[in-house]
Amino acid sequence: MIGNLNHVAIAVPDLEAAIATYRDTLGANVGAPQDEPDHGVTVVFITLPNTKIELLYPLGENSPIQGFLDKNPSGGIHHICYEVEDIEAARDKMLASGARVLGDIKTGAHGKPVIFLHPKDFTGTLVELEQI
């Protein structure tokens, strides 16, 4: 059911420093910051030959990323995102298998439908599924 790895998301306490590290130290192709108010984050995508890295930075006082950074002040991997062909079918399959889907289908940073799956159901990893 899952397809390609779309991205690995990393929560960062200092967005400008993270951008500089990827751009200047690693020589990566770093996109422009983009605010995602529906998700409470500012994102920056780093394009690699085979996938993307998504830097996540809190946007607003109620950002879910702030809680993650409170527990992990240096930042760290927040979630991984896999591509699926049909988000509704993927959601239904997850629910039928007993996996916990967190919230409703939303529009993600790429403008495509996404859902999140509870980390306790996926070996401690928060999983995002994105319709391609």
Helices and strands as residue ranges (DSSP letters): E 5-11, H 15-20, I 21-25, E 29-30, E 34-36, E 41-47, E 52-58, H 64-71, E 76-84, H 87-96, E 101-107, E 113-117, G 119-121, E 127-131
